[in-house]
Amino acid sequence: MVKILKCNDCGSIVQLLAKGDEKACSEHMLAFPIQTEGEKSPKHKPVAELDGNKVTVKVGEAAHPMDDDHYIQFVLVESNCEQYIKHFKPGDAPEATFIINCTEDMKVLAFCNLHGLWSAE
């Protein structure tokens, strides 16, 4: 399961790749909760279309802003055997296409710089 953390000391956003002593990091590393519902979900929940081994991810049922101060930073596709990520910058279209080898237990996430981590159910 994907775990995205933010460092309270420097503001970096990181992904947990291997579990260590979580007590040592608990004061400065906070996990982002994965959101799926709420008034902001129409612009933040990723929408994935699967066509064979091609996955196309678009962020939001309604267009998400991609402004300098409010934008989608990345989308991440994870299955039980691999992971793909696409980073964005302001002005980009928040969508990506991946050719994946394994679609079992696929999860799609999107990260907004203001509203955090989102997933479709």
All heavy atoms as an XYZ file, in Angstrom:
937
protein
N       0.847     -1.180      0.000
C       0.000      0.000      0.000
C       0.890      1.239      0.000
O       1.849      1.339      0.739
C      -0.910     -0.026      1.222
C      -1.479      1.294      1.640
S      -3.067      1.870      1.073
C      -4.203      0.604      1.281
N       0.550      2.193     -0.820
C       1.295      3.441     -0.950
C       1.162      4.256      0.334
O       0.081      4.386      0.893
C       0.758      4.269     -2.135
C       1.420      5.624     -2.195
C       0.940      3.530     -3.430
N       2.284      4.807      0.789
C       2.270      5.709      1.930
C       3.104      6.929      1.548
O       4.292      6.821      1.275
C       2.842      5.025      3.174
C       2.616      5.813      4.444
C       2.959      4.981      5.670
C       2.601      5.710      6.932
N       2.903      4.912      8.117
N       2.442      8.083      1.487
C       3.091      9.346      1.125
C       3.230     10.166      2.409
O       2.267     10.318      3.156
C       2.264     10.124      0.079
C       1.959      9.262     -1.149
C       2.949     11.432     -0.294
C       3.149      8.897     -1.990
N       4.427     10.700      2.643
C       4.732     11.438      3.866
C       5.223     12.838      3.540
O       5.784     13.076      2.471
C       5.822     10.708      4.657
C       5.591      9.232      4.963
C       6.890      8.568      5.372
C       4.546      9.076      6.030
N       5.036     13.743      4.499
C       5.579     15.094      4.377
C       6.471     15.366      5.581
O       6.093     15.105      6.721
C       4.464     16.135      4.335
C       5.003     17.549      4.178
C       3.899     18.559      4.050
C       4.483     19.943      3.846
N       3.438     20.956      3.708
N       7.649     15.905      5.306
C       8.572     16.263      6.375
C       8.199     17.647      6.902
O       8.176     18.618      6.135
C      10.003     16.266      5.862
S      11.205     16.784      7.107
N       7.904     17.740      8.190
C       7.576     19.032      8.802
C       8.789     19.937      8.921
O       8.649     21.142      9.072
C       6.944     18.833     10.179
C       5.466     18.553     10.084
O       4.827     18.842      9.089
N       4.923     17.975     11.126
N       9.988     19.377      8.867
C      11.201     20.191      8.971
C      11.510     20.929      7.668
O      11.804     22.109      7.683
C      12.396     19.324      9.370
C      12.283     18.788     10.782
O      11.498     19.341     11.586
O      12.975     17.806     11.096
N      11.455     20.213      6.525
C      11.866     20.836      5.265
C      10.741     20.959      4.236
O      10.917     21.622      3.215
C      13.031     20.065      4.650
S      12.569     18.458      3.980
N       9.599     20.301      4.459
C       8.483     20.376      3.526
C       8.539     19.373      2.386
O       7.664     19.364      1.525
N       9.567     18.523      2.348
C       9.663     17.523      1.283
C       8.525     16.522      1.374
O       8.069     16.177      2.462
C      10.994     16.760      1.387
O      12.067     17.612      1.112
N       8.094     16.042      0.216
C       7.087     14.993      0.142
C       7.806     13.744     -0.344
O       8.498     13.772     -1.370
C       5.947     15.389     -0.818
C       5.251     16.635     -0.268
C       4.966     14.244     -1.003
C       4.285     17.269     -1.224
N       7.658     12.657      0.405
C       8.381     11.430      0.101
C       7.426     10.241      0.125
O       6.359     10.291      0.721
C       9.541     11.188      1.095
C      10.551     12.311      1.030
C       9.025     11.024      2.513
N       7.859      9.161     -0.512
C       7.103      7.924     -0.481
C       7.875      6.913      0.357
O       9.086      6.757      0.186
C       6.897      7.370     -1.880
C       6.134      6.071     -1.874
C       5.972      5.483     -3.255
O       6.431      6.033     -4.241
N       5.321      4.349     -3.322
N       7.179      6.246      1.249
C       7.791      5.212      2.070
C       8.062      3.992      1.192
O       7.138      3.426      0.616
C       6.869      4.837      3.230
C       7.401      3.785      4.193
C       8.611      4.325      4.946
C       6.313      3.375      5.163
N       9.313      3.616      1.057
C       9.690      2.463      0.242
C      10.026      1.244      1.093
O       9.851      0.120      0.645
C      10.880      2.806     -0.656
C      10.615      3.904     -1.683
C      11.884      4.222     -2.454
C       9.496      3.513     -2.627
N      10.528      1.476      2.278
C      10.843      0.385      3.197
C      10.550      0.870      4.607
O      10.865      2.000      4.966
C      12.308     -0.032      3.067
N       9.939      0.019      5.386
C       9.545      0.393      6.735
C      10.746      0.313      7.675
O      11.490     -0.648      7.673
C       8.431     -0.539      7.211
C       7.747     -0.076      8.459
C       6.553     -0.954      8.756
C       5.863     -0.449     10.003
N       4.649     -1.205     10.274
N      10.895      1.355      8.474
C      11.958      1.390      9.476
C      11.344      1.591     10.845
O      10.223      1.157     11.108
N      12.051      2.288     11.707
C      11.567      2.593     13.049
C      10.684      3.838     12.954
O      11.181      4.958     12.954
C      12.741      2.828     13.996
C      12.295      3.143     15.415
O      11.077      3.098     15.695
O      13.168      3.438     16.248
N       9.371      3.644     12.860
C       8.459      4.769     12.660
C       8.472      5.740     13.828
O       8.178      6.919     13.660
C       7.042      4.254     12.395
C       6.928      3.584     11.049
C       5.517      3.186     10.703
O       4.555      3.797     11.206
O       5.368      2.250      9.904
N       8.821      5.293     15.027
C       8.877      6.198     16.174
C       9.937      7.268     15.977
O       9.771      8.394     16.405
C       9.159      5.415     17.462
C       7.993      4.575     17.920
C       8.323      3.857     19.199
C       7.173      2.979     19.635
N       7.481      2.246     20.860
N      11.026      6.918     15.303
C      12.110      7.871     15.094
C      11.689      9.023     14.186
O      12.217     10.119     14.289
C      13.322      7.156     14.501
N      10.745      8.780     13.310
C      10.321      9.803     12.349
C       8.987     10.449     12.698
O       8.569     11.385     12.023
C      10.200      9.188     10.955
S      11.765      8.601     10.288
N       8.307      9.971     13.705
C       6.934     10.401     13.961
C       6.805     11.884     14.304
O       5.735     12.459     14.123
C       6.298      9.553     15.068
O       6.991      9.750     16.290
N       7.869     12.523     14.766
C       7.792     13.940     15.117
C       7.900     14.854     13.908
O       7.383     15.956     13.911
C       8.863     14.296     16.144
C       8.565     13.714     17.508
C       9.568     14.171     18.555
O      10.197     15.225     18.357
O       9.704     13.466     19.561
N       8.590     14.406     12.861
C       8.778     15.305     11.719
C       8.239     14.760     10.400
O       8.184     15.491      9.412
C      10.258     15.694     11.563
C      11.165     14.555     11.273
N      11.518     14.221     10.000
C      11.778     13.661     12.080
C      12.323     13.176     10.031
N      12.496     12.823     11.271
N       7.798     13.515     10.353
C       7.235     12.940      9.127
C       5.775     12.583      9.368
O       5.462     11.765     10.216
C       8.006     11.682      8.712
C       9.469     11.928      8.392
S       9.737     12.962      6.937
C       9.335     11.841      5.641
N       4.880     13.217      8.621
C       3.449     12.967      8.766
C       2.902     12.322      7.500
O       3.208     12.764      6.396
C       2.703     14.271      9.038
C       3.098     15.019     10.304
C       2.369     16.347     10.380
C       2.787     14.171     11.529
N       2.077     11.285      7.668
C       1.470     10.599      6.530
C       0.266     11.396      6.028
O      -0.516     11.917      6.815
C       1.038      9.202      6.936
N       0.162     11.506      4.713
C      -1.015     12.123      4.111
C      -2.134     11.096      4.100
O      -1.947      9.986      3.600
C      -0.746     12.553      2.664
C      -0.020     13.844      2.537
C       1.338     13.870      2.309
C      -0.706     15.045      2.628
C       2.014     15.066      2.177
C      -0.041     16.251      2.495
C       1.324     16.258      2.279
N      -3.298     11.442      4.610
C      -4.432     10.519      4.488
C      -4.883     10.468      3.030
O      -4.791     11.468      2.310
C      -5.501     11.140      5.386
C      -5.158     12.588      5.439
C      -3.663     12.672      5.307
N      -5.351      9.318      2.599
C      -5.875      9.180      1.243
C      -7.358      9.536      1.272
O      -8.135      8.907      1.977
C      -5.649      7.762      0.703
C      -4.149      7.469      0.612
C      -6.311      7.609     -0.667
C      -3.816      6.059      0.213
N      -7.718     10.570      0.536
C      -9.095     11.056      0.495
C      -9.825     10.481     -0.719
O      -9.233     10.311     -1.781
C      -9.094     12.580      0.407
C      -8.335     13.243      1.550
C      -8.187     14.714      1.308
O      -9.127     15.476      1.557
N      -7.024     15.126      0.801
N     -11.108     10.208     -0.535
C     -11.921      9.698     -1.640
C     -13.234     10.452     -1.804
O     -13.857     10.370     -2.852
C     -12.249      8.199     -1.442
O     -12.965      8.044     -0.214
C     -10.987      7.351     -1.428
N     -13.670     11.155     -0.779
C     -14.972     11.827     -0.809
C     -14.853     13.256     -0.286
O     -13.880     13.605      0.362
C     -15.979     11.075      0.064
C     -16.304      9.676     -0.435
C     -16.962      9.651     -1.804
O     -17.732     10.579     -2.123
O     -16.695      8.712     -2.555
N     -15.890     14.038     -0.526
C     -15.943     15.404     -0.016
C     -16.260     16.380     -1.131
O     -16.298     16.025     -2.317
N     -16.470     17.634     -0.751
C     -16.863     18.642     -1.733
C     -15.780     18.908     -2.771
O     -16.059     19.352     -3.871
C     -17.266     19.946     -1.048
C     -16.114     20.678     -0.378
C     -16.550     21.978      0.272
O     -17.483     21.939      1.098
O     -15.943     23.009     -0.034
N     -14.513     18.609     -2.448
C     -13.421     18.848     -3.383
C     -13.129     17.644     -4.280
O     -12.313     17.722     -5.191
C     -12.164     19.245     -2.625
C     -12.347     20.556     -1.873
C     -11.054     21.053     -1.305
C     -11.193     22.302     -0.497
N     -12.008     23.356     -0.993
N     -13.807     16.529     -4.043
C     -13.503     15.313     -4.801
C     -13.743     15.425     -6.304
O     -12.978     14.836     -7.076
C     -14.232     14.104     -4.217
O     -15.614     14.207     -4.389
N     -14.753     16.164     -6.804
C     -14.939     16.209     -8.262
C     -13.730     16.749     -9.032
O     -13.535     16.397    -10.191
C     -16.154     17.124     -8.448
C     -16.927     16.980     -7.182
C     -15.865     16.844     -6.107
N     -12.915     17.586     -8.406
C     -11.736     18.122     -9.093
C     -10.439     17.423     -8.693
O      -9.382     17.746     -9.235
C     -11.598     19.621     -8.820
C     -12.648     20.442     -9.519
C     -12.347     21.909     -9.420
C     -13.394     22.685    -10.192
N     -13.104     24.109    -10.222
N     -10.499     16.489     -7.757
C      -9.278     15.893     -7.242
C      -9.165     14.385     -7.415
O      -8.056     13.865     -7.502
C      -9.109     16.241     -5.760
C      -8.817     17.678     -5.530
N      -9.810     18.615     -5.365
C      -7.645     18.355     -5.465
C      -9.250     19.810     -5.199
N      -7.946     19.686     -5.262
N     -10.281     13.683     -7.434
C     -10.215     12.225     -7.564
C      -9.722     11.840     -8.956
O     -10.213     12.340     -9.959
C     -11.592     11.599     -7.328
C     -11.946     11.485     -5.876
C     -13.359     11.014     -5.635
C     -13.660      9.683     -6.210
N     -14.959      9.149     -5.771
N      -8.739     10.948     -9.013
C      -8.277     10.503    -10.324
C      -9.304      9.584    -10.980
O     -10.015      8.847    -10.301
C      -6.985      9.741    -10.002
C      -7.139      9.305     -8.589
C      -7.986     10.340     -7.917
N      -9.376      9.677    -12.295
C     -10.246      8.817    -13.086
C      -9.340      8.006    -14.008
O      -8.579      8.581    -14.797
C     -11.246      9.661    -13.911
C     -12.105      8.770    -14.790
C     -12.092     10.528    -12.988
N      -9.396      6.685    -13.883
C      -8.528      5.809    -14.671
C      -9.351      5.017    -15.677
O     -10.419      4.513    -15.355
C      -7.769      4.862    -13.758
N      -8.827      4.943    -16.895
C      -9.419      4.112    -17.935
C      -8.406      3.039    -18.290
O      -7.249      3.343    -18.584
C      -9.744      4.944    -19.167
C     -10.817      5.981    -18.955
C     -11.049      6.833    -20.195
O     -10.546      6.489    -21.292
O     -11.729      7.865    -20.061
N      -8.842      1.785    -18.251
C      -7.973      0.652    -18.544
C      -8.370      0.062    -19.893
O      -9.530     -0.272    -20.114
C      -8.104     -0.395    -17.429
C      -7.202     -1.604    -17.493
C      -5.733     -1.189    -17.463
C      -7.512     -2.552    -16.348
N      -7.410     -0.029    -20.805
C      -7.613     -0.618    -22.122
C      -6.497     -1.623    -22.347
O      -5.396     -1.245    -22.762
C      -7.610      0.483    -23.190
C      -7.843     -0.064    -24.594
O      -8.271     -1.231    -24.734
O      -7.595      0.687    -25.564
N      -6.755     -2.871    -21.988
C      -5.708     -3.886    -22.043
C      -4.670     -3.575    -20.981
O      -4.991     -3.513    -19.802
N      -3.436     -3.333    -21.411
C      -2.390     -2.974    -20.446
C      -2.077     -1.471    -20.460
O      -1.097     -1.025    -19.888
C      -1.117     -3.790    -20.691
C      -0.462     -3.477    -22.012
O      -1.084     -2.952    -22.927
N       0.799     -3.836    -22.125
N      -2.918     -0.685    -21.112
C      -2.746      0.775    -21.153
C      -3.697      1.423    -20.145
O      -4.906      1.195    -20.179
C      -3.035      1.295    -22.560
C      -2.854      2.793    -22.704
C      -2.905      3.207    -24.151
C      -4.268      3.752    -24.476
N      -4.357      4.346    -25.822
N      -3.132      2.215    -19.241
C      -3.913      2.930    -18.238
C      -3.775      4.418    -18.511
O      -2.663      4.942    -18.554
C      -3.418      2.630    -16.808
C      -4.210      3.428    -15.777
C      -3.482      1.158    -16.508
N      -4.915      5.091    -18.691
C      -4.919      6.537    -18.848
C      -5.561      7.132    -17.606
O      -6.661      6.738    -17.226
C      -5.699      6.960    -20.110
O      -5.056      6.365    -21.248
C      -5.704      8.472    -20.272
N      -4.845      8.046    -16.966
C      -5.310      8.677    -15.733
C      -5.534     10.156    -16.002
O      -4.643     10.841    -16.508
C      -4.280      8.511    -14.587
C      -4.783      9.187    -13.322
C      -3.962      7.052    -14.347
N      -6.730     10.627    -15.668
C      -7.056     12.049    -15.713
C      -7.479     12.441    -14.306
O      -8.146     11.672    -13.622
C      -8.185     12.321    -16.703
C      -7.793     11.994    -18.129
C      -8.919     12.236    -19.087
C      -8.478     11.845    -20.482
N      -9.548     11.998    -21.455
N      -7.095     13.629    -13.886
C      -7.423     14.059    -12.524
C      -8.694     14.877    -12.546
O      -8.762     15.939    -13.162
C      -6.275     14.852    -11.883
C      -6.663     15.292    -10.480
C      -5.020     13.983    -11.838
N      -9.699     14.353    -11.864
C     -10.961     15.057    -11.679
C     -11.987     14.802    -12.755
O     -11.660     14.648    -13.923
N     -13.238     14.757    -12.315
C     -14.367     14.711    -13.247
C     -14.522     16.084    -13.883
O     -14.941     16.210    -15.025
C     -15.640     14.329    -12.504
C     -15.584     12.956    -11.885
C     -16.701     12.736    -10.876
O     -17.608     13.576    -10.763
O     -16.654     11.715    -10.189
N     -14.211     17.129    -13.133
C     -14.170     18.507    -13.617
C     -12.693     18.908    -13.687
O     -11.869     18.376    -12.956
C     -14.923     19.417    -12.647
N     -12.374     19.819    -14.560
C     -10.971     20.203    -14.756
C     -10.352     20.771    -13.482
O     -10.900     21.681    -12.865
C     -10.869     21.223    -15.883
N      -9.219     20.223    -13.084
C      -8.483     20.743    -11.929
C      -7.614     21.905    -12.390
O      -6.977     21.832    -13.439
C      -7.604     19.654    -11.312
C      -6.987     20.085    -10.023
N      -5.878     20.897     -9.971
C      -7.336     19.834     -8.742
C      -5.566     21.121     -8.708
N      -6.439     20.481     -7.941
N      -7.555     22.995    -11.614
C      -6.659     24.096    -12.005
C      -5.197     23.641    -11.993
O      -4.824     22.780    -11.202
C      -6.896     25.164    -10.935
C      -7.728     24.561     -9.879
C      -8.269     23.265    -10.380
N      -4.432     24.218    -12.869
C      -2.992     23.932    -12.917
C      -2.248     25.265    -12.871
O      -1.433     25.590    -13.727
C      -2.656     23.111    -14.170
C      -3.227     21.707    -14.141
S      -2.576     20.683    -12.791
C      -0.933     20.301    -13.387
N      -2.578     26.051    -11.835
C      -2.004     27.377    -11.634
C      -0.711     27.285    -10.833
O      -0.407     26.253    -10.241
C      -3.004     28.269    -10.883
C      -4.331     28.397    -11.617
O      -4.323     28.402    -12.867
O      -5.371     28.476    -10.934
N       0.040     28.377    -10.766
C       1.295     28.397    -10.005
C       1.092     28.061     -8.535
O       1.960     27.457     -7.915
C       1.970     29.767    -10.116
C       2.559     30.013    -11.491
O       2.798     29.036    -12.236
O       2.779     31.193    -11.830
N      -0.044     28.449     -7.970
C      -0.268     28.243     -6.542
C      -1.224     27.095     -6.226
O      -1.476     26.804     -5.062
C      -0.784     29.534     -5.901
C      -2.111     29.998     -6.475
O      -2.498     29.508     -7.563
O      -2.764     30.849     -5.849
N      -1.761     26.423     -7.228
C      -2.708     25.326     -7.009
C      -2.665     24.393     -8.217
O      -3.136     24.753     -9.299
C      -4.123     25.891     -6.815
C      -5.148     24.855     -6.495
N      -6.489     25.088     -6.666
C      -5.050     23.597     -6.006
C      -7.174     24.014     -6.304
N      -6.315     23.088     -5.903
N      -2.074     23.207     -8.025
C      -1.936     22.284     -9.146
C      -1.739     20.857     -8.655
O      -1.434     20.623     -7.488
C      -0.780     22.704    -10.065
C       0.581     22.681     -9.418
C       1.451     21.614     -9.623
C       1.011     23.724     -8.615
C       2.705     21.591     -9.035
C       2.262     23.721     -8.029
C       3.108     22.641     -8.239
O       4.342     22.622     -7.648
N      -1.915     19.917     -9.564
C      -1.648     18.511     -9.281
C      -0.150     18.307     -9.452
O       0.409     18.610    -10.506
C      -2.448     17.586    -10.231
C      -3.950     17.769    -10.029
C      -2.037     16.123    -10.039
C      -4.470     17.412     -8.645
N       0.515     17.798     -8.403
C       1.958     17.601     -8.463
C       2.336     16.275     -9.117
O       3.343     16.205     -9.809
C       2.566     17.666     -7.063
C       2.582     19.075     -6.526
C       3.324     19.181     -5.212
O       2.722     19.089     -4.158
N       4.615     19.359     -5.288
N       1.522     15.228     -8.879
C       1.822     13.947     -9.517
C       0.617     13.023     -9.474
O      -0.302     13.222     -8.685
C       3.025     13.259     -8.862
C       2.857     12.910     -7.407
C       2.248     11.720     -7.011
C       3.320     13.762     -6.417
C       2.097     11.394     -5.675
C       3.183     13.447     -5.069
C       2.573     12.254     -4.699
N       0.626     12.043    -10.367
C      -0.276     10.895    -10.297
C       0.597      9.661    -10.163
O       1.733      9.621    -10.653
C      -1.232     10.767    -11.509
C      -2.190     11.934    -11.569
C      -0.492     10.590    -12.802
N       0.053      8.676     -9.481
C       0.790      7.441     -9.216
C      -0.144      6.264     -9.460
O      -1.293      6.283     -9.011
C       1.269      7.447     -7.762
C       2.170      6.325     -7.318
C       3.195      6.855     -6.326
C       1.404      5.192     -6.687
N       0.326      5.287    -10.219
C      -0.408      4.054    -10.450
C       0.405      2.930     -9.817
O       1.595      2.780    -10.102
C      -0.612      3.775    -11.956
C      -1.275      2.425    -12.175
C      -1.426      4.886    -12.599
N      -0.253      2.161     -8.953
C       0.420      1.053     -8.274
C      -0.413     -0.209     -8.452
O      -1.634     -0.178     -8.313
C       0.566      1.354     -6.781
C       1.235      0.230     -6.025
C       1.307      0.496     -4.538
O       0.236      0.629     -3.912
O       2.417      0.547     -4.022
N       0.255     -1.298     -8.796
C      -0.396     -2.603     -8.801
C       0.354     -3.463     -7.794
O       1.259     -2.975     -7.112
C      -0.346     -3.220    -10.200
O       0.974     -3.573    -10.546
N       0.021     -4.731     -7.723
C       0.709     -5.551     -6.725
C       2.135     -5.898     -7.123
O       2.856     -6.523     -6.348
C      -0.098     -6.807     -6.400
C      -0.126     -7.801     -7.537
O       0.311     -7.502     -8.651
N      -0.652     -8.974     -7.287
N       2.582     -5.487     -8.325
C       3.947     -5.848     -8.727
C       4.764     -4.698     -9.317
O       5.938     -4.881     -9.614
C       3.908     -7.018     -9.704
S       3.013     -6.683    -11.213
N       4.168     -3.513     -9.485
C       4.935     -2.401    -10.045
C       4.258     -1.075     -9.742
O       3.131     -1.034     -9.255
C       5.130     -2.561    -11.557
C       3.849     -2.680    -12.330
C       4.066     -3.137    -13.768
O       5.191     -3.474    -14.148
O       3.090     -3.153    -14.511
N       4.988      0.001    -10.076
C       4.492      1.334     -9.774
C       4.968      2.297    -10.857
O       6.087      2.180    -11.355
C       5.056      1.756     -8.417
C       4.404      2.938     -7.801
C       4.988      3.210     -6.427
O       6.021      3.841     -6.343
N       4.335      2.722     -5.399
N       4.088      3.249    -11.192
C       4.414      4.275    -12.178
C       4.015      5.620    -11.609
O       3.019      5.734    -10.902
C       3.640      4.043    -13.484
C       4.002      2.757    -14.169
C       3.324      1.580    -13.870
C       5.023      2.718    -15.102
C       3.654      0.387    -14.497
C       5.365      1.530    -15.734
C       4.680      0.370    -15.428
O       5.009     -0.810    -16.040
N       4.792      6.657    -11.969
C       4.482      7.999    -11.481
C       4.755      9.014    -12.592
O       5.684      8.836    -13.390
C       5.285      8.334    -10.203
C       4.757      9.601     -9.550
C       6.763      8.413    -10.484
C       5.245      9.810     -8.129
N       3.928     10.024    -12.646
C       4.117     11.146    -13.583
C       4.016     12.429    -12.781
O       3.049     12.640    -12.053
C       3.026     11.101    -14.660
C       2.915     12.333    -15.520
C       3.895     12.352    -16.629
C       3.570     13.556    -17.534
N       4.665     14.074    -18.208
N       5.042     13.269    -12.876
C       5.072     14.552    -12.185
C       4.573     15.647    -13.127
O       4.776     15.578    -14.341
C       6.503     14.886    -11.744
C       7.022     13.952    -10.714
N       6.876     14.170     -9.375
C       7.669     12.775    -10.830
C       7.410     13.173     -8.709
N       7.898     12.311     -9.575
N       3.923     16.661    -12.545
C       3.398     17.779    -13.314
C       3.928     19.091    -12.759
O       4.365     19.164    -11.611
C       1.864     17.817    -13.246
C       1.211     16.555    -13.722
C       0.684     15.660    -12.816
C       1.135     16.263    -15.070
C       0.072     14.489    -13.242
C       0.531     15.095    -15.513
C      -0.005     14.203    -14.595
N       3.812     20.125    -13.584
C       4.122     21.480    -13.153
C       2.960     22.364    -13.560
O       2.131     21.961    -14.395
C       5.454     21.953    -13.728
C       5.518     21.996    -15.230
C       6.912     22.358    -15.695
C       7.034     22.463    -17.178
N       6.672     21.316    -17.952
N       2.859     23.561    -12.994
C       1.764     24.453    -13.387
C       1.719     24.620    -14.905
O       2.756     24.710    -15.568
C       2.119     25.765    -12.694
C       2.893     25.335    -11.488
C       3.709     24.151    -11.952
N       0.500     24.611    -15.440
C       0.310     24.751    -16.876
C       0.169     23.432    -17.616
O      -0.362     23.394    -18.723
N       0.656     22.323    -17.027
C       0.506     21.011    -17.652
C      -0.949     20.545    -17.566
O      -1.683     20.961    -16.673
C       1.366     19.953    -16.939
C       2.852     20.129    -17.150
O       3.251     20.860    -18.077
O       3.615     19.518    -16.372
N      -1.332     19.647    -18.444
C      -2.627     18.971    -18.325
C      -2.437     17.832    -17.319
O      -1.494     17.051    -17.457
C      -3.071     18.424    -19.673
N      -3.294     17.722    -16.306
C      -3.106     16.684    -15.289
C      -3.627     15.318    -15.756
O      -4.621     14.799    -15.265
C      -3.894     17.216    -14.097
C      -5.000     18.005    -14.710
C      -4.413     18.604    -15.964
N      -2.918     14.748    -16.729
C      -3.266     13.420    -17.219
C      -2.013     12.708    -17.700
O      -1.040     13.344    -18.105
C      -4.324     13.478    -18.317
C      -3.930     14.243    -19.541
C      -5.062     14.296    -20.563
O      -6.053     14.994    -20.290
O      -4.944     13.636    -21.608
N      -2.059     11.383    -17.629
C      -0.909     10.577    -18.017
C      -1.388      9.218    -18.516
O      -2.440      8.730    -18.100
C       0.024     10.381    -16.820
N      -0.596      8.633    -19.403
C      -0.869      7.287    -19.899
C       0.341      6.422    -19.608
O       1.480      6.832    -19.828
C      -1.160      7.316    -21.414
O      -2.317      8.132    -21.633
C      -1.429      5.924    -21.945
N       0.080      5.235    -19.092
C       1.126      4.280    -18.759
C       0.823      2.947    -19.423
O      -0.342      2.551    -19.518
C       1.193      4.039    -17.244
C       1.354      5.285    -16.426
C       0.258      5.869    -15.808
C       2.592      5.874    -16.260
C       0.389      7.008    -15.040
C       2.737      7.017    -15.496
C       1.635      7.584    -14.883
N       1.844      2.254    -19.868
C       1.717      0.868    -20.315
C       2.247      0.028    -19.160
O       3.419      0.130    -18.790
C       2.538      0.594    -21.599
C       2.129      1.556    -22.718
C       2.397     -0.868    -22.018
C       0.676      1.467    -23.137
N       1.353     -0.762    -18.570
C       1.737     -1.513    -17.374
C       1.716     -3.012    -17.658
O       1.034     -3.482    -18.568
C       0.837     -1.162    -16.176
C      -0.600     -1.587    -16.406
C       0.877      0.333    -15.890
C      -1.484     -1.381    -15.194
N       2.496     -3.742    -16.888
C       2.616     -5.180    -17.074
C       1.677     -5.975    -16.186
O       1.441     -7.140    -16.434
C       4.060     -5.619    -16.790
C       5.026     -4.970    -17.751
O       4.813     -4.986    -18.949
N       6.068     -4.362    -17.226
N       1.178     -5.351    -15.151
C       0.404     -6.071    -14.145
C      -0.726     -5.162    -13.655
O      -0.464     -4.111    -13.091
C       1.344     -6.434    -12.993
S       0.554     -7.232    -11.621
N      -1.973     -5.559    -13.874
C      -3.104     -4.729    -13.467
C      -3.787     -5.241    -12.206
O      -4.785     -4.669    -11.771
C      -4.148     -4.631    -14.594
O      -4.609     -5.945    -14.919
C      -3.566     -3.956    -15.821
N      -3.247     -6.289    -11.593
C      -3.853     -6.845    -10.388
C      -3.768     -5.857     -9.233
O      -2.717     -5.262     -8.991
C      -3.153     -8.143     -9.993
C      -3.302     -9.244    -11.017
C      -2.429    -10.419    -10.683
O      -2.193    -10.696     -9.491
O      -1.970    -11.072    -11.636
N      -4.880     -5.675     -8.517
C      -4.945     -4.790     -7.352
C      -4.444     -3.382     -7.655
O      -3.733     -2.774     -6.858
C      -4.163     -5.382     -6.172
C      -4.709     -6.721     -5.737
O      -5.944     -6.882     -5.769
O      -3.913     -7.596     -5.373
N      -4.807     -2.859     -8.806
C      -4.339     -1.535     -9.223
C      -4.987     -0.434     -8.384
O      -6.169     -0.478     -8.096
C      -4.670     -1.319    -10.700
C      -4.005     -0.095    -11.286
S      -4.255      0.036    -13.063
C      -5.997      0.398    -13.137
N      -4.169      0.529     -7.987
C      -4.627      1.695     -7.240
C      -4.072      2.926     -7.951
O      -2.919      2.942     -8.372
C      -4.119      1.630     -5.805
C      -4.631      2.745     -4.939
C      -4.306      2.484     -3.483
C      -5.202      3.338     -2.637
N      -5.813      2.649     -1.555
N      -4.901      3.976     -8.065
C      -4.498      5.207     -8.733
C      -4.650      6.354     -7.741
O      -5.690      6.502     -7.107
C      -5.362      5.460     -9.989
C      -4.933      6.731    -10.686
C      -5.283      4.274    -10.938
N      -3.600      7.171     -7.610
C      -3.583      8.301     -6.682
C      -3.216      9.584     -7.415
O      -2.476      9.554     -8.399
C      -2.549      8.067     -5.574
C      -2.748      6.829     -4.708
C      -1.486      6.525     -3.947
C      -3.899      7.041     -3.768
N      -3.716     10.698     -6.900
C      -3.349     12.027     -7.404
C      -3.026     12.899     -6.195
O      -3.699     12.809     -5.167
C      -4.493     12.635     -8.204
N      -2.004     13.758     -6.331
C      -1.595     14.617     -5.225
C      -1.706     16.078     -5.623
O      -1.041     16.541     -6.552
C      -0.159     14.313     -4.791
C       0.227     15.054     -3.552
C      -0.075     14.540     -2.304
C       0.857     16.279     -3.623
C       0.244     15.231     -1.151
C       1.193     16.983     -2.471
C       0.883     16.456     -1.238
N      -2.571     16.821     -4.895
C      -2.744     18.259     -5.089
C      -1.879     18.992     -4.069
O      -1.883     18.635     -2.889
C      -4.220     18.628     -4.901
S      -4.541     20.405     -4.936
N      -1.167     20.018     -4.510
C      -0.272     20.734     -3.598
C      -1.033     21.414     -2.454
O      -0.463     21.652     -1.404
C       0.593     21.741     -4.343
C      -0.180     22.938     -4.858
O      -1.281     22.808     -5.404
N       0.381     24.111     -4.696
N      -2.326     21.718     -2.634
C      -3.109     22.353     -1.562
C      -4.029     21.393     -0.827
O      -4.290     21.580      0.359
C      -3.969     23.489     -2.134
C      -3.239     24.698     -2.696
C      -4.256     25.731     -3.185
C      -2.311     25.307     -1.665
N      -4.541     20.387     -1.522
C      -5.590     19.550     -0.930
C      -5.190     18.102     -0.726
O      -6.041     17.256     -0.436
C      -6.860     19.665     -1.796
C      -7.342     21.068     -1.884
N      -7.284     21.783     -3.069
C      -7.825     21.902     -0.941
C      -7.746     22.998     -2.838
N      -8.074     23.109     -1.552
N      -3.919     17.777     -0.887
C      -3.403     16.469     -0.508
C      -3.630     15.337     -1.488
O      -3.775     15.535     -2.678
N      -3.677     14.134     -0.925
C      -3.677     12.877     -1.664
C      -5.088     12.361     -1.886
O      -5.877     12.269     -0.924
C      -2.843     11.867     -0.871
C      -2.405     10.596     -1.548
C      -1.551     10.885     -2.779
C      -1.618      9.735     -0.564
N      -5.376     11.975     -3.139
C      -6.724     11.527     -3.511
C      -6.652     10.205     -4.256
O      -5.701      9.952     -4.991
C      -7.388     12.574     -4.413
C      -7.688     13.817     -3.686
C      -6.817     14.858     -3.413
C      -8.920     14.181     -3.059
N      -7.453     15.815     -2.682
C      -8.742     15.425     -2.452
C     -10.163     13.554     -2.975
C      -9.756     16.064     -1.764
C     -11.177     14.188     -2.290
C     -10.970     15.434     -1.682
N      -7.681      9.410     -4.073
C      -7.798      8.133     -4.771
C      -9.249      7.892     -5.157
O     -10.160      8.307     -4.436
C      -7.319      6.991     -3.874
O      -7.509      5.747     -4.513
N      -9.431      7.230     -6.282
C     -10.769      6.744     -6.610
C     -10.994      5.488     -5.772
O     -10.054      4.822     -5.374
C     -10.846      6.411     -8.100
N     -12.247      5.195     -5.470
C     -12.524      4.003     -4.667
C     -12.103      2.761     -5.384
O     -12.184      2.645     -6.564
C     -14.018      3.917     -4.334
C     -14.395      4.800     -3.195
C     -15.085      6.089     -3.622
O     -15.794      6.130     -4.628
O     -14.882      7.074     -2.929
